[in-house]
Amino acid sequence: MAQPIDLHYWPTPNGWKVSIALEEMALPYNLHLVNIGAGEQFEPNFLKIAPNNRMPAIVDHDGPDGQPISIFESGAILQYLARKTGQFYGSSEREKVAVEQWLMWQMGGVGPMAGQAHHFLKYAPAMDPPNDLPYAKDRYRNEVGRLYGVLDRQLAENEFVAGGFFSIADMAIWPWATLWEGQQQTLDDKPNLKRWLDQVGERPAVRKGKDLASENRANLEDDKTAQEILFKKQG
């Protein structure tokens, strides 16, 4: 019997990607919370697994050749799990390329840009002293809007992001896109994105993955200690 995967996790969009994947793939896992607001991502034991001091990370005790493997970076974890299980990666080379390009689009575009939008729209103005920067707010709000326009047009012609099948690309993008309100976006002119957000959000494994340890999700606008750790501490 396969050993459970160790999931090092905190309830954030990047964390949700992997918890959703584990649930969708029906892989057993043991949860290890990494409280990023308390600085646990800088602890030596975690850095052995994730040297970039970011979560999520996993340890698969039944890795390649039956040997344990640790993996950091959410996109790399999704690719590894999809290859391991033969699920959610497409059934042809053409489909795999489609999945990979939209996964990379999320990793290089939606994730960083939406993350910066959250920071400058919500967190920076609440810091001490406040950093209310109109240029930064407009820059990231507008870029997220542009990216969601790209996604809406893709979904106008496809049921899911990479085509007619649910994939790790959907698992990567949905956790960020579902927070569109906090990024000060609108879905009024993006009906295909709205349809997809609702459709993916109705999947039981997606709901279960997003709800994992949700009681620990904090309001960073009020937590000055967490702000110091997350926004000012250098790893």
C-alpha positions in Angstrom: 0.0 0.0 0.0 1.3 3.4 -1.0 2.5 5.7 1.9 0.6 9.0 2.2 2.3 12.0 0.7 3.4 14.7 3.2 1.8 18.0 2.3 3.4 21.1 3.7 0.7 23.7 3.3 -1.1 26.9 4.3 -4.5 27.9 3.0 -3.4 30.3 0.2 -4.1 30.1 -3.5 -0.8 28.4 -4.1 -1.5 25.9 -1.3 -5.0 25.3 -2.7 -3.5 24.2 -6.0 -1.9 21.1 -4.5 -4.6 20.3 -1.9 -7.1 20.3 -4.8 -4.9 18.1 -6.9 -4.4 15.6 -4.1 -8.2 15.4 -3.6 -8.9 15.2 -7.3 -6.4 12.4 -7.7 -7.6 10.6 -4.6 -4.0 10.4 -3.2 -3.7 9.9 0.5 -1.8 12.6 2.3 -0.7 13.8 5.7 -1.2 17.5 6.4 1.7 19.5 7.8 0.7 23.2 8.4 3.3 25.8 7.7 2.1 29.0 9.4 3.6 31.6 7.0 2.3 34.4 9.2 4.4 33.1 12.1 7.5 32.6 10.0 7.5 28.8 10.0 8.6 28.8 6.3 12.0 29.9 7.5 12.6 26.9 9.8 15.6 24.7 8.9 13.5 21.5 8.5 11.2 23.2 6.1 14.0 24.8 4.1 15.5 21.3 3.5 12.3 20.6 1.5 11.6 24.0 0.1 14.8 26.1 -0.1 13.0 29.1 -1.5 11.1 29.4 1.8 7.7 29.2 0.1 5.0 26.7 0.5 3.4 24.4 -0.7 5.9 21.5 -0.8 5.5 17.8 -0.7 7.4 14.7 0.2 6.4 11.6 -1.7 7.8 8.6 0.1 7.0 6.4 -2.9 8.9 8.6 -5.4 10.8 7.6 -8.5 12.4 4.1 -8.3 10.6 3.7 -5.0 12.8 6.3 -3.3 11.5 9.4 -1.4 11.4 12.7 -3.2 10.7 16.2 -2.0 9.3 18.8 -4.4 8.7 22.6 -4.1 7.1 25.0 -6.5 3.4 24.4 -6.9 3.5 24.1 -10.7 6.3 21.4 -10.5 4.2 19.6 -7.9 1.2 19.5 -10.1 3.2 18.2 -13.0 4.8 15.5 -10.9 1.5 14.3 -9.4 -0.2 14.3 -12.8 2.6 12.2 -14.3 2.6 9.9 -11.2 -1.1 9.2 -11.5 -1.6 9.5 -15.2 -4.4 11.9 -14.5 -5.4 15.5 -15.5 -2.5 16.0 -18.0 -4.2 15.1 -21.3 -4.1 12.0 -23.3 -2.0 13.1 -26.3 1.1 15.1 -26.8 -1.0 18.0 -28.2 -3.2 18.0 -25.1 -0.1 17.9 -22.8 1.4 20.9 -24.6 -1.9 22.8 -24.1 -1.9 21.9 -20.4 1.7 23.0 -20.0 1.4 26.3 -21.7 -1.6 27.3 -19.6 0.1 26.1 -16.5 3.1 28.2 -17.3 0.8 31.1 -18.1 -0.5 30.9 -14.6 2.9 30.5 -13.0 4.4 33.4 -14.9 1.4 35.7 -15.2 -1.8 35.2 -13.1 -0.1 34.2 -9.9 2.5 36.9 -9.7 0.3 39.7 -11.0 -2.7 38.8 -8.9 -0.4 38.4 -5.9 0.9 41.9 -6.5 -2.6 43.2 -7.0 -3.6 41.8 -3.6 -0.5 43.3 -2.0 -0.9 46.9 -3.3 -4.7 47.0 -3.2 -5.3 45.5 0.2 -2.1 45.0 2.3 0.2 47.8 1.5 -2.3 50.6 2.4 -2.9 48.8 5.8 0.8 48.7 6.7 2.5 50.9 9.2 3.2 53.4 7.8 0.6 53.0 5.0 1.9 52.5 1.5 -1.0 53.6 -0.7 0.6 53.8 -4.2 -1.8 54.7 -7.0 0.6 53.7 -9.8 1.2 50.3 -8.4 -2.5 49.7 -7.7 -3.4 50.7 -11.3 -0.5 48.7 -12.8 -1.4 45.4 -11.2 -5.2 45.8 -11.3 -5.0 46.5 -15.0 -2.7 43.6 -15.8 -4.8 41.2 -13.9 -7.8 42.4 -15.9 -5.9 41.9 -19.1 -5.0 38.4 -18.1 -8.6 37.5 -17.2 -9.6 38.9 -20.6 -7.2 36.4 -22.2 -8.7 33.6 -20.1 -12.3 34.6 -20.9 -11.6 34.4 -24.6 -9.9 31.0 -24.2 -12.9 29.7 -22.3 -15.3 31.0 -24.9 -14.1 28.2 -27.2 -13.2 25.6 -24.6 -15.1 24.0 -21.7 -11.9 24.0 -19.6 -8.7 26.0 -19.9 -6.7 23.5 -22.0 -9.6 22.2 -24.0 -12.5 19.9 -23.3 -11.0 18.2 -20.3 -10.3 19.2 -16.7 -6.6 19.4 -16.0 -3.9 20.6 -13.7 -4.0 23.9 -15.6 -7.5 24.5 -14.2 -6.3 23.5 -10.7 -3.5 26.1 -11.0 -5.6 29.0 -12.3 -8.8 28.6 -10.4 -7.5 29.3 -6.9 -6.2 32.7 -8.0 -9.1 33.6 -10.3 -11.7 32.8 -7.7 -10.4 35.7 -5.6 -11.2 38.2 -8.4 -13.1 40.5 -6.1 -10.1 41.1 -3.9 -8.1 41.9 -7.1 -10.8 44.6 -7.9 -12.0 42.8 -11.0 -15.4 42.4 -12.7 -17.0 39.4 -14.3 -19.7 41.5 -16.0 -17.8 41.4 -19.3 -16.3 37.9 -18.8 -19.3 35.5 -18.9 -17.1 32.5 -19.9 -14.8 33.1 -17.0 -17.8 33.3 -14.6 -19.2 30.0 -16.1 -15.9 28.3 -15.6 -15.3 29.6 -12.1 -18.8 28.3 -11.0 -18.3 25.0 -12.8 -14.9 24.2 -11.3 -16.0 25.4 -7.9 -18.9 22.9 -7.9 -16.5 19.9 -8.1 -16.5 18.1 -4.7 -12.7 17.7 -4.7 -12.1 21.3 -5.5 -14.4 22.4 -2.6 -12.7 20.0 -0.2 -9.2 21.1 -1.3 -10.0 24.8 -0.9 -11.6 24.2 2.5 -8.6 22.4 3.9 -7.5 24.2 7.1 -9.6 27.2 6.1 -10.1 28.2 9.7 -6.4 29.2 9.7 -6.8 31.8 6.9 -6.0 35.1 8.5 -6.8 38.7 7.6 -3.4 40.2 6.9 -4.7 43.7 6.8 -5.0 43.5 10.6 -2.1 41.3 11.5 1.0 43.6 11.8 3.3 40.8 13.0 2.5 38.7 9.9 3.0 41.7 7.7 6.5 42.1 9.1 7.3 38.5 8.4 5.7 38.2 5.0 6.6 41.6 3.5 9.8 42.7 5.2 11.7 39.6 6.3 14.4 38.5 4.0 15.1 34.7 3.7 
